[in-house]
Amino acid sequence: MDVINKYFRQKVDKLSYIDLKNEKSEYQELGITGIPLPIILDEMVDGINNESFNNEIDLIYIVNGILYNIGVDPEFLYIGDYKKILNNLFPNPSEYALSKAIKISERENEKANVFSRAAFLLDERNELAAYNYARVLWTLQDIKEEERHVFVEEAVRILERILAYNEENPLANFELANIFRSTGDYIKADSYLKRVLNFTDNEELKNEARDLMQKIAPDVAVENSIYYINKMNYPRALSELMTARKNSSRYDIPYYIAIAYMNQNQMDMAEKFFEEALDKGADFASLYTDLVYVKYMLKKDFEALNIANEALENYPSEIKLRYNRAIILSSMGQDDKAIEDIDFILEYDDLSDEMFNQLMILKESILEK
């Protein structure tokens, strides 16, 4: 929260403070006498230029200043007095602040963000204000990238708290889906979209949820398949991926299909889908490592060696790929080159014990030929 407080508090320089000289009874009843009152600087300048401040200051300038002050520095000395003023003026200050934020959001975005925070701070149980403020937090553009997670986490906390009060709130569910989609947690995003469909009669929102579910369906399938692959439930992984493959040209889908087949020792099918992944633009070290292994198991040594040679040009430090090449070189009678690859890997200081032992066994078997 300190990061978020600091972000908003830096905007306090947009405020100026005035003391009302006129202490008429109306002002005394509202509580706006005897304390410094905040006014947003650009509004004050506009008021002076338009001669709005000739006789007295319009109360709206003070209200805007109070809302802004609450939004940027809720621990300011006179915040308690400012809240009393708002309660004297409005039956629901939080709703008023929210309406102001929404009204100016397109033309005065920064001010709207501050008013949104004020609406939330004035009544944290106001679900619409909480939703709106959470949405502001995670979509802010002018924050440090290394601090973005703090704003996202706070937005999630606020939205989840709304659901703790009211699990059927469709806006909170939809916004959580958007957040988790943006952070790559597609299964969570999908689950919140399903809640939107279950809990709202708003057809427009339902259609938006359906559209988003369709867009992330391949991501959900891939995420599910990784889970099932890790659990060694390869048939279930393949079922998810084959369905996703019908509606997507993404290269990671055939890649994980190939992984599932490879782990079931169906090397011909693994080869087919690794190559499909390559055709669709896949280009990463583990793909080449696995494809080289599959080609070798299919006794396609020359193809395996060519792929390994090309891949190591781009990924020279890929240990497992180089290890696989050493095995292929040895099987083809090129023992000197195989030893070169083994010695190259042995120069790494951070080898695991397992990899070190495998290398030494392979090297000894070559030297004993």
C-alpha positions as CSV (number, residue, x, y, z in Angstrom):
1,M,0.0,0.0,0.0
2,D,2.9,2.4,0.6
3,V,3.7,2.3,-3.1
4,I,0.1,3.1,-4.0
5,N,-0.1,5.9,-1.4
6,K,3.1,7.4,-2.7
7,Y,1.8,7.3,-6.3
8,F,-1.3,9.3,-5.4
9,R,0.4,11.5,-2.8
10,Q,2.8,12.9,-5.4
11,K,-0.3,14.6,-7.0
12,V,-0.8,16.7,-3.9
13,D,1.0,19.6,-5.6
14,K,-2.1,20.1,-7.8
15,L,-3.9,21.5,-4.7
16,S,-3.9,24.9,-3.1
17,Y,-5.6,25.9,0.2
18,I,-7.7,28.9,1.1
19,D,-9.4,30.3,4.2
20,L,-12.9,31.7,3.8
21,K,-13.2,35.2,5.2
22,N,-17.0,35.2,5.0
23,E,-18.3,33.3,8.0
24,K,-22.0,33.5,7.2
25,S,-24.2,31.1,9.0
26,E,-24.7,28.8,5.9
27,Y,-21.0,28.2,5.8
28,Q,-20.8,27.6,9.5
29,E,-23.6,25.0,9.3
30,L,-21.7,23.2,6.5
31,G,-18.5,23.3,8.6
32,I,-16.4,25.1,6.0
33,T,-15.2,27.9,8.2
34,G,-12.2,28.0,10.4
35,I,-10.1,25.5,8.5
36,P,-8.0,25.6,5.3
37,L,-10.0,24.4,2.3
38,P,-8.5,22.7,-0.7
39,I,-9.0,23.8,-4.3
40,I,-7.6,22.2,-7.4
41,L,-5.1,24.6,-8.8
42,D,-6.2,24.4,-12.5
43,E,-9.8,24.9,-11.4
44,M,-8.8,28.0,-9.4
45,V,-6.9,29.4,-12.4
46,D,-10.0,28.9,-14.6
47,G,-12.2,30.5,-12.0
48,I,-10.0,33.6,-11.8
49,N,-9.8,33.8,-15.6
50,N,-13.5,33.5,-15.9
51,E,-14.1,36.0,-13.0
52,S,-15.9,33.3,-11.0
53,F,-14.0,34.3,-7.8
54,N,-14.9,38.0,-7.9
55,N,-17.4,37.9,-5.1
56,E,-17.3,34.5,-3.5
57,I,-16.0,31.0,-4.4
58,D,-18.6,28.6,-5.8
59,L,-19.0,25.7,-3.4
60,I,-18.3,23.2,-6.2
61,Y,-14.7,24.2,-6.3
62,I,-14.3,23.4,-2.6
63,V,-16.1,20.1,-3.0
64,N,-13.9,19.1,-5.9
65,G,-10.8,20.1,-3.8
66,I,-12.0,18.0,-0.9
67,L,-12.6,15.0,-3.1
68,Y,-9.2,15.4,-4.7
69,N,-7.5,15.9,-1.2
70,I,-9.1,12.7,0.1
71,G,-8.0,10.8,-3.1
72,V,-4.4,11.9,-3.0
73,D,-3.8,12.1,0.8
74,P,-6.4,10.4,3.0
75,E,-4.2,11.0,6.1
76,F,-4.2,14.8,5.7
77,L,-4.7,16.7,9.0
78,Y,-8.2,18.0,8.1
79,I,-9.6,14.9,6.3
80,G,-12.0,14.3,9.2
81,D,-13.4,17.8,8.8
82,Y,-13.6,17.4,5.0
83,K,-15.7,14.2,5.4
84,K,-18.1,16.0,7.7
85,I,-18.5,18.8,5.1
86,L,-19.3,16.2,2.4
87,N,-21.8,14.4,4.7
88,N,-23.5,17.8,5.4
89,L,-23.8,18.4,1.6
90,F,-24.6,15.0,0.2
91,P,-26.7,12.0,1.4
92,N,-24.0,9.7,0.0
93,P,-20.6,11.3,-0.6
94,S,-19.1,8.1,-2.1
95,E,-21.8,7.9,-4.8
96,Y,-21.4,11.6,-5.6
97,A,-17.6,11.2,-5.9
98,L,-18.1,8.2,-8.1
99,S,-20.5,10.0,-10.4
100,K,-18.0,12.9,-10.7
101,A,-15.2,10.4,-11.6
102,I,-17.3,8.7,-14.3
103,K,-18.5,12.0,-15.7
104,I,-15.0,13.4,-16.3
105,S,-13.2,10.1,-17.0
106,E,-12.8,10.7,-20.8
107,R,-11.7,14.3,-20.7
108,E,-9.8,14.5,-17.4
109,N,-8.5,11.0,-16.8
110,E,-6.0,11.8,-14.0
111,K,-8.5,13.8,-12.0
112,A,-11.1,11.0,-12.5
113,N,-8.7,8.4,-11.1
114,V,-8.2,10.5,-8.0
115,F,-12.0,11.0,-7.6
116,S,-12.4,7.2,-8.1
117,R,-10.0,6.6,-5.2
118,A,-11.9,9.1,-3.1
119,A,-15.2,7.4,-3.8
120,F,-13.7,4.1,-2.6
121,L,-12.1,5.6,0.5
122,L,-15.3,7.3,1.5
123,D,-17.2,4.0,1.5
124,E,-15.2,0.8,0.9
125,R,-18.4,-1.2,1.0
126,N,-19.8,0.7,-2.0
127,E,-19.4,-2.2,-4.5
128,L,-19.5,0.0,-7.6
129,A,-17.0,2.5,-6.2
130,A,-14.7,-0.4,-5.2
131,Y,-15.0,-2.0,-8.6
132,N,-14.2,1.3,-10.4
133,Y,-11.2,2.0,-8.2
134,A,-9.8,-1.5,-8.7
135,R,-10.2,-1.1,-12.4
136,V,-8.3,2.2,-12.2
137,L,-5.5,0.6,-10.2
138,W,-4.6,-2.2,-12.5
139,T,-4.9,-0.2,-15.7
140,L,-2.8,2.8,-14.7
141,Q,-0.2,3.6,-17.3
142,D,2.2,6.0,-15.6
143,I,3.7,3.7,-13.0
144,K,7.0,2.0,-12.7
145,E,7.0,-1.5,-14.3
146,E,8.7,-3.1,-11.3
147,E,5.9,-1.7,-9.1
148,R,3.0,-2.7,-11.3
149,H,2.4,-6.0,-9.5
150,V,1.5,-4.0,-6.3
151,F,-1.3,-2.2,-8.1
152,V,-2.6,-5.4,-9.7
153,E,-2.5,-7.3,-6.4
154,E,-4.4,-4.5,-4.6
155,A,-7.0,-4.5,-7.4
156,V,-7.4,-8.2,-7.0
157,R,-7.7,-7.9,-3.2
158,I,-10.5,-5.2,-3.6
159,L,-12.4,-7.2,-6.2
160,E,-12.2,-10.4,-4.2
161,R,-13.4,-8.5,-1.1
162,I,-16.5,-7.4,-3.2
163,L,-17.2,-11.1,-4.0
164,A,-16.8,-11.9,-0.3
165,Y,-19.8,-9.6,0.3
166,N,-21.6,-10.5,-2.9
167,E,-20.3,-13.4,-4.9
168,E,-22.7,-12.7,-7.7
169,N,-21.4,-9.2,-8.5
170,P,-20.9,-9.5,-12.3
171,L,-18.6,-6.5,-12.7
172,A,-16.2,-7.8,-10.1
173,N,-16.2,-11.2,-11.6
174,F,-15.6,-9.8,-15.1
175,E,-12.8,-7.5,-14.0
176,L,-11.0,-10.3,-12.2
177,A,-11.3,-12.3,-15.4
178,N,-9.7,-9.4,-17.3
179,I,-6.9,-9.1,-14.7
180,F,-6.1,-12.8,-14.7
181,R,-6.2,-12.9,-18.5
182,S,-3.6,-10.1,-18.6
183,T,-1.4,-11.9,-16.1
184,G,-1.5,-15.2,-18.0
185,D,-3.6,-17.1,-15.5
186,Y,-6.2,-18.3,-18.0
187,I,-7.8,-21.0,-16.0
188,K,-8.7,-18.5,-13.3
189,A,-9.9,-16.0,-16.0
190,D,-12.1,-18.7,-17.5
191,S,-13.6,-19.6,-14.1
192,Y,-14.6,-15.9,-13.4
193,L,-16.1,-15.6,-16.8
194,K,-18.3,-18.6,-16.1
195,R,-19.4,-16.9,-12.9
196,V,-20.4,-13.9,-15.0
197,L,-22.6,-16.1,-17.2
198,N,-24.2,-17.7,-14.1
199,F,-24.8,-14.5,-12.1
200,T,-26.0,-11.8,-14.6
201,D,-29.1,-11.3,-16.8
202,N,-27.3,-8.5,-18.7
203,E,-27.1,-9.8,-22.2
204,E,-24.4,-7.3,-23.2
205,L,-22.2,-8.4,-20.4
206,K,-22.9,-12.0,-21.1
207,N,-21.9,-11.6,-24.7
208,E,-18.6,-9.9,-23.7
209,A,-17.9,-12.8,-21.3
210,R,-18.6,-15.3,-24.1
211,D,-16.4,-13.4,-26.5
212,L,-13.5,-13.3,-24.0
213,M,-14.0,-17.0,-23.2
214,Q,-13.7,-17.9,-26.9
215,K,-10.5,-15.7,-27.2
216,I,-8.8,-17.4,-24.3
217,A,-10.0,-20.9,-25.0
218,P,-6.6,-21.9,-26.6
219,D,-4.8,-20.5,-23.6
220,V,-7.0,-22.4,-21.2
221,A,-6.4,-25.6,-23.1
222,V,-2.7,-25.2,-23.1
223,E,-2.6,-24.3,-19.4
224,N,-4.8,-27.4,-18.6
225,S,-2.7,-29.6,-20.8
226,I,0.5,-28.6,-19.0
227,Y,-1.2,-29.6,-15.7
228,Y,-2.3,-33.0,-17.1
229,I,1.1,-33.6,-18.7
230,N,2.7,-32.9,-15.3
231,K,0.3,-35.4,-13.8
232,M,1.1,-37.9,-16.6
233,N,-2.5,-37.9,-17.7
234,Y,-1.5,-37.7,-21.4
235,P,-4.9,-38.8,-22.9
236,R,-6.6,-35.9,-21.1
237,A,-3.9,-33.5,-22.2
238,L,-4.3,-34.6,-25.8
239,S,-8.1,-34.3,-25.7
240,E,-7.8,-30.6,-24.5
241,L,-5.1,-29.8,-27.1
242,M,-6.8,-31.4,-30.1
243,T,-9.9,-29.5,-29.4
244,A,-8.0,-26.2,-29.2
245,R,-6.0,-27.0,-32.3
246,K,-9.2,-27.0,-34.4
247,N,-9.6,-23.2,-33.7
248,S,-6.1,-21.9,-33.3
249,S,-2.9,-21.7,-35.3
250,R,-0.7,-21.2,-32.3
251,Y,2.6,-23.1,-32.3
252,D,2.5,-24.1,-28.6
253,I,-0.5,-26.3,-29.1
254,P,1.2,-28.8,-31.5
255,Y,4.3,-28.5,-29.4
256,Y,2.5,-29.8,-26.3
257,I,0.7,-32.4,-28.3
258,A,4.1,-33.6,-29.4
259,I,5.3,-33.6,-25.8
260,A,2.3,-35.8,-24.8
261,Y,3.0,-38.2,-27.6
262,M,6.7,-38.3,-26.8
263,N,6.0,-39.1,-23.2
264,Q,3.9,-42.1,-24.4
265,N,6.7,-43.3,-26.6
266,Q,4.7,-42.5,-29.8
267,M,7.7,-41.1,-31.5
268,D,6.2,-40.9,-35.0
269,M,3.3,-38.8,-33.8
270,A,5.6,-36.7,-31.7
271,E,7.8,-36.0,-34.7
272,K,4.7,-35.0,-36.8
273,F,3.6,-32.4,-34.2
274,F,7.0,-31.0,-33.4
275,E,7.4,-30.3,-37.1
276,E,4.0,-28.7,-37.2
277,A,5.1,-26.4,-34.3
278,L,8.2,-25.5,-36.3
279,D,6.0,-24.8,-39.4
280,K,3.8,-22.5,-37.3
281,G,6.8,-20.4,-36.1
282,A,8.1,-22.1,-33.0
283,D,11.8,-21.4,-32.3
284,F,13.1,-22.2,-28.8
285,A,15.8,-24.5,-27.5
286,S,13.7,-27.2,-25.8
287,L,11.8,-27.8,-29.0
288,Y,15.0,-28.6,-30.9
289,T,16.3,-30.7,-28.0
290,D,13.1,-32.8,-28.0
291,L,12.9,-33.1,-31.8
292,V,16.5,-34.2,-32.0
293,Y,15.8,-36.9,-29.4
294,V,12.7,-38.1,-31.3
295,K,14.6,-38.2,-34.6
296,Y,17.3,-40.2,-32.9
297,M,14.8,-42.7,-31.4
298,L,13.3,-43.1,-34.9
299,K,16.8,-43.9,-36.2
300,K,16.9,-40.8,-38.3
301,D,20.5,-39.9,-37.2
302,F,21.4,-37.6,-40.0
303,E,18.3,-35.6,-39.7
304,A,18.8,-35.4,-35.9
305,L,22.4,-34.3,-36.3
306,N,21.5,-31.6,-38.9
307,I,18.8,-30.2,-36.6
308,A,21.2,-30.3,-33.6
309,N,23.9,-28.5,-35.6
310,E,21.6,-25.7,-36.7
311,A,20.0,-25.3,-33.3
312,L,23.3,-25.1,-31.5
313,E,24.3,-22.2,-33.8
314,N,21.5,-20.2,-32.1
315,Y,21.5,-21.9,-28.7
316,P,25.2,-22.8,-28.0
317,S,24.7,-23.0,-24.3
318,E,21.8,-25.5,-24.4
319,I,23.4,-28.3,-22.5
320,K,20.8,-31.0,-23.1
321,L,20.8,-30.4,-26.8
322,R,24.6,-30.6,-26.9
323,Y,24.5,-33.8,-24.8
324,N,22.0,-35.3,-27.3
325,R,24.3,-34.3,-30.2
326,A,27.2,-36.0,-28.4
327,I,25.2,-39.3,-28.2
328,I,24.3,-39.0,-31.9
329,L,27.9,-38.3,-32.9
330,S,29.1,-41.3,-31.0
331,S,26.5,-43.5,-32.6
332,M,27.7,-42.4,-36.0
333,G,31.3,-43.1,-35.1
334,Q,32.4,-39.5,-34.7
335,D,33.8,-40.1,-31.2
336,D,36.3,-37.2,-31.2
337,K,33.5,-34.7,-31.9
338,A,31.3,-36.3,-29.3
339,I,34.1,-36.0,-26.7
340,E,34.4,-32.3,-27.7
341,D,30.8,-31.7,-26.9
342,I,31.1,-33.6,-23.6
343,D,34.1,-31.6,-22.5
344,F,32.4,-28.4,-23.5
345,I,29.5,-29.2,-21.1
346,L,31.9,-30.3,-18.3
347,E,33.4,-26.8,-18.3
348,Y,30.1,-25.5,-16.7
349,D,30.4,-24.9,-13.0
350,D,26.7,-25.3,-12.2
351,L,26.0,-28.8,-13.6
352,S,23.7,-30.9,-11.6
353,D,25.1,-34.1,-10.1
354,E,22.7,-36.1,-12.4
355,M,24.0,-34.4,-15.6
356,F,27.6,-34.7,-14.5
357,N,27.2,-38.4,-13.9
358,Q,25.5,-38.9,-17.2
359,L,28.3,-37.1,-19.0
360,M,31.0,-39.1,-17.3
361,I,29.3,-42.4,-18.1
362,L,28.9,-41.4,-21.7
363,K,32.5,-40.3,-21.9
364,E,33.9,-43.5,-20.4
365,S,31.7,-45.6,-22.8
366,I,33.2,-43.7,-25.8
367,L,36.8,-44.0,-24.5
368,E,36.4,-47.7,-23.9
369,K,35.3,-48.5,-27.5
